[in-house]
Amino acid sequence: MKILSFLFPGFTALDLIGPTTVWSLMPGAEFQTVARTPGQVKVDMGPEIIATNSFDNCWSAADVLFVPVAGRASTTRCRTRLALHAARCGRPGCTRRGRNKASR
């Protein structure tokens, strides 16, 4: 199972680490973390977690798109609709208002 986790500045690390820990117990689980650009993403309490991929080079067919939202980040930093669209944008089958990128 391919699990793609979307990271954004200010998310709560536990919201990523908890579910990822459980999924890692599943045989065959694979993980990628994605952000606008690969590299360090600062969490709400200061530390940083590494995004291994950008939107341009992440899996195009993940089984799970995981957006870790809860705590402070869910109300102050994350705009889930935009995050989900950004993660899908430019991929086959991505639509926005019923149109794919090629038809714009």
Secondary structure, 3 states (H helix, E strand, C coil): CEEEEECCCCCCHHHHHHHHHHHCCCCCCEEEEEECCCEEEECCCCCEEEECEECCCCCCCCCEEECCCCHHHHHHCCCHHHHHHHHHCCCCCCCECCECHHHC
